[in-house]
């Protein structure tokens, strides 16, 4: 039987990460799920369909606009799916415990203290429950960062280069994710990486690319105090995409189970 709420085929970023999440997630009808950083509902709608009316999915996102849009898409469908505004790093202690905790493209938002945020999240798992989080891990778009660093060095942009180094050192790695899950006492810990190629051409296509400008290119702009200089720098960089393409993202999924019976 075909799914009424499949992962969207037209989402080139959230869906590939959600596919990796679903690959690791052991989900049963009737399960209760906490989905953090739920965004536009990928994969919350799909999760709700999988658990069915005897289950429950609480999808939390910090942005009210995202929650309103998701509720609008949902309408009267699947009343066991609930979208709420909330910060996944400081969830209220009165929340119930869940069989599963999921977060698609969530782990990078755990900054500045990822381990503490992860520790706080795990406390909402039932014994035997599973957590699965996906994120673009260390190594994502490294060819771009190398090219940016080279250009900053050539132009003697010392302060901007220092800001870039700080950004790069802050990115989470697959090894860190594995270590933290194990430190929290989770079992059957598994962390995997699948590459994803992002295609772009030069000029406006690169600078306004919906995936790149939505986050990664903004991180370059933020290295500059002088935004006019940033725009000049990025304009020049955009004419040179052949030197840092193909662009490869590392889709990373981290999974672990809390000891005990479900």
C-alpha positions as CSV (number, residue, x, y, z in Angstrom):
1,X,0.0,0.0,0.0
2,X,1.4,3.4,-1.0
3,X,2.2,5.9,1.7
4,X,-0.1,8.9,2.0
5,X,2.8,10.9,3.6
6,X,6.0,9.8,2.0
7,X,9.3,11.7,2.3
8,X,9.0,14.5,-0.3
9,X,10.8,13.8,-3.6
10,X,11.3,17.5,-4.3
11,X,13.4,18.3,-1.2
12,X,17.1,17.8,-2.2
13,X,18.4,18.4,1.3
14,X,16.0,17.3,4.1
15,X,14.8,14.2,2.4
16,X,18.3,12.6,1.8
17,X,19.1,13.1,5.4
18,X,15.7,11.8,6.5
19,X,16.2,8.7,4.3
20,X,19.4,8.0,6.4
21,X,17.4,8.6,9.6
22,X,14.7,6.1,8.6
23,X,17.4,3.6,7.6
24,X,18.6,3.6,11.3
25,X,15.3,4.1,13.1
26,X,13.6,0.9,14.4
27,X,10.0,2.1,14.5
28,X,6.8,0.1,15.4
29,X,3.1,0.9,15.2
30,X,2.0,2.5,18.5
31,X,5.4,4.0,19.3
32,X,5.6,7.5,20.8
33,X,8.1,9.8,19.1
34,X,9.7,13.1,19.9
35,X,10.9,14.8,16.7
36,X,13.1,17.8,17.4
37,X,14.0,20.7,15.1
38,X,11.0,19.4,13.1
39,X,11.2,22.3,10.5
40,X,8.6,21.8,7.8
41,X,7.7,18.3,8.9
42,X,10.4,16.2,7.2
43,X,10.2,13.5,8.5
44,X,7.4,14.1,11.1
45,X,4.5,13.5,8.8
46,X,6.1,10.2,7.6
47,X,6.8,9.2,11.2
48,X,3.2,9.8,12.2
49,X,2.0,7.6,9.4
50,X,4.3,4.8,10.5
51,X,3.3,4.8,14.2
52,X,-0.4,5.0,13.3
53,X,-3.4,6.2,15.5
54,X,-2.2,4.2,18.5
55,X,1.0,6.1,18.6
56,X,2.0,9.7,19.0
57,X,4.4,12.1,17.4
58,X,5.3,15.4,19.1
59,X,7.2,17.6,16.6
60,X,9.0,20.5,18.2
61,X,10.6,23.5,16.4
62,X,11.9,26.8,17.8
63,X,10.5,28.8,14.9
64,X,6.8,29.6,15.2
65,X,6.5,30.1,11.4
66,X,7.6,26.6,10.7
67,X,5.1,25.2,13.2
68,X,2.2,27.3,11.7
69,X,3.1,26.0,8.2
70,X,3.3,22.4,9.3
71,X,-0.1,22.7,11.1
72,X,-1.6,24.1,8.0
73,X,-0.3,21.2,5.9
74,X,-1.6,18.8,8.5
75,X,-5.1,20.2,8.7
76,X,-7.4,17.5,10.2
77,X,-5.1,14.6,9.2
78,X,-3.4,12.3,11.8
79,X,-4.5,14.0,15.0
80,X,-1.9,11.9,16.9
81,X,0.7,14.2,15.3
82,X,1.2,17.4,17.2
83,X,3.4,20.4,16.2
84,X,4.6,22.7,19.0
85,X,7.0,25.6,19.4
86,X,9.9,24.8,21.6
87,X,13.7,24.8,22.1
88,X,15.0,21.3,21.9
89,X,17.9,22.3,24.2
90,X,15.7,23.3,27.1
91,X,12.6,21.1,26.9
92,X,10.2,21.2,29.9
93,X,10.9,18.5,32.4
94,X,7.2,17.7,32.5
95,X,7.3,16.1,29.1
96,X,6.6,12.4,29.0
97,X,9.2,9.8,28.0
98,X,9.2,8.5,24.4
99,X,10.0,5.3,22.7
100,X,12.0,7.1,20.0
101,X,13.6,10.5,19.7
102,X,14.4,11.8,16.2
103,X,16.0,14.9,14.8
104,X,16.7,15.4,11.1
105,X,19.5,17.9,10.5
106,X,19.3,18.8,14.2
107,X,22.7,18.1,15.8
108,X,24.5,21.2,14.5
109,X,21.9,23.4,16.3
110,X,22.9,21.9,19.6
111,X,25.7,24.5,19.9
112,X,27.4,25.8,21.9
113,X,27.5,22.8,24.2
114,X,26.4,19.8,22.2
115,X,27.2,17.2,24.8
116,X,25.0,18.9,27.5
117,X,22.2,19.3,25.0
118,X,22.4,15.7,24.0
119,X,22.4,14.6,27.6
120,X,19.3,16.7,28.3
121,X,17.6,15.1,25.3
122,X,18.4,11.5,26.2
123,X,16.6,11.9,29.6
124,X,13.3,11.9,27.6
125,X,13.8,8.4,26.3
126,X,12.0,5.4,27.8
127,X,14.2,2.5,28.9
128,X,15.0,0.6,25.7
129,X,14.2,3.7,23.6
130,X,16.2,4.8,20.6
131,X,17.6,8.2,19.6
132,X,18.5,8.9,15.9
133,X,19.9,12.3,14.9
134,X,21.2,13.3,11.5
135,X,23.5,16.2,10.6
136,X,26.1,17.3,8.0
137,X,29.3,16.1,9.7
138,X,32.9,17.3,9.6
139,X,34.1,17.0,6.1
140,X,31.0,18.6,4.5
141,X,32.0,20.9,1.7
142,X,35.7,20.8,2.7
143,X,36.7,21.6,-0.9
144,X,34.9,25.0,-0.5
145,X,36.4,25.8,2.9
146,X,39.9,25.0,1.5
147,X,39.3,27.4,-1.4
148,X,38.0,30.1,0.9
149,X,41.0,29.8,3.2
150,X,43.4,30.0,0.3
151,X,41.7,33.1,-1.0
152,X,41.7,34.8,2.4
153,X,45.3,33.9,2.9
154,X,46.2,35.4,-0.5
155,X,44.3,38.6,0.3
156,X,45.9,38.8,3.7
157,X,42.5,38.7,5.4
158,X,43.9,37.7,8.8
159,X,40.9,38.5,11.0
160,X,38.4,36.9,8.6
161,X,40.6,33.8,8.2
162,X,40.7,33.4,12.0
163,X,36.9,33.6,12.1
164,X,36.8,30.9,9.5
165,X,39.1,28.6,11.5
166,X,36.9,29.0,14.5
167,X,33.9,28.0,12.5
168,X,35.6,25.0,11.0
169,X,36.9,23.7,14.4
170,X,33.3,24.0,15.8
171,X,31.8,21.6,13.3
172,X,30.6,18.2,14.8
173,X,32.3,15.0,13.7
174,X,31.1,11.4,13.4
175,X,33.7,10.4,16.0
176,X,32.5,13.0,18.5
177,X,28.9,11.8,18.1
178,X,29.9,8.2,18.7
179,X,31.9,9.1,21.7
180,X,29.2,11.2,23.3
181,X,26.5,8.5,22.8
182,X,28.8,6.0,24.5
183,X,29.6,8.4,27.3
184,X,25.9,8.7,28.0
185,X,25.7,5.0,28.4
186,X,23.7,4.2,25.3
187,X,24.0,0.8,23.8
188,X,24.1,-0.5,20.2
189,X,25.7,2.8,19.2
190,X,26.0,3.2,15.5
191,X,27.3,6.3,13.5
192,X,27.4,6.2,9.7
193,X,28.2,8.7,7.0
194,X,26.8,8.7,3.4
195,X,28.1,11.3,0.9
196,X,25.7,13.6,-0.9
197,X,26.8,15.6,-3.9
198,X,25.4,19.1,-4.3
199,X,25.4,20.6,-7.8
200,X,25.9,24.2,-8.7
201,X,27.1,26.5,-11.5
202,X,29.0,29.8,-11.2
203,X,27.8,33.3,-10.3
204,X,24.3,33.8,-9.1
205,X,23.5,30.1,-9.2
206,X,26.2,29.5,-6.6
207,X,25.6,32.7,-4.5
208,X,21.8,32.1,-4.3
209,X,21.8,28.3,-4.2
210,X,18.9,27.5,-1.8
211,X,21.0,24.9,0.1
212,X,24.3,26.7,0.2
213,X,23.0,30.2,0.9
214,X,20.5,28.9,3.5
215,X,23.4,28.2,5.9
216,X,26.8,27.4,4.6
217,X,27.6,30.5,2.6
218,X,26.1,32.7,5.3
219,X,28.8,31.3,7.6
220,X,31.4,32.8,5.2
221,X,29.7,36.2,5.2
222,X,29.7,36.1,9.0
223,X,33.5,35.9,9.0
224,X,33.6,39.5,7.7
225,X,32.9,42.6,9.7
226,X,32.9,44.6,6.4
227,X,30.0,43.2,4.4
228,X,30.8,45.1,1.3
229,X,34.2,43.3,1.4
230,X,32.4,40.1,2.0
231,X,30.2,40.6,-1.1
232,X,33.2,41.4,-3.3
233,X,35.0,38.4,-2.0
234,X,32.1,36.1,-2.6
235,X,31.4,37.5,-6.1
236,X,35.0,36.7,-7.1
237,X,34.7,33.2,-5.5
238,X,31.5,32.5,-7.4
239,X,33.3,32.8,-10.7
240,X,35.7,30.1,-9.6
241,X,33.4,27.2,-8.7
242,X,35.4,24.8,-10.9
243,X,38.2,24.9,-8.3
244,X,36.0,23.6,-5.5
245,X,33.4,21.4,-7.2
246,X,32.1,18.8,-6.9
247,X,30.7,19.8,-3.5
248,X,30.2,16.8,-1.2
249,X,28.2,16.8,2.0
250,X,28.6,14.1,4.6
251,X,25.2,12.9,5.7
252,X,25.8,11.5,9.2
253,X,23.4,9.6,11.4
254,X,24.0,8.8,15.0
255,X,21.9,6.1,16.7
256,X,21.8,4.6,20.2
257,X,19.5,2.8,22.6
258,X,18.9,3.5,26.2
259,X,19.5,0.3,28.3
260,X,16.4,-1.4,29.6
261,X,13.2,-2.8,28.3
262,X,10.9,-1.0,25.9
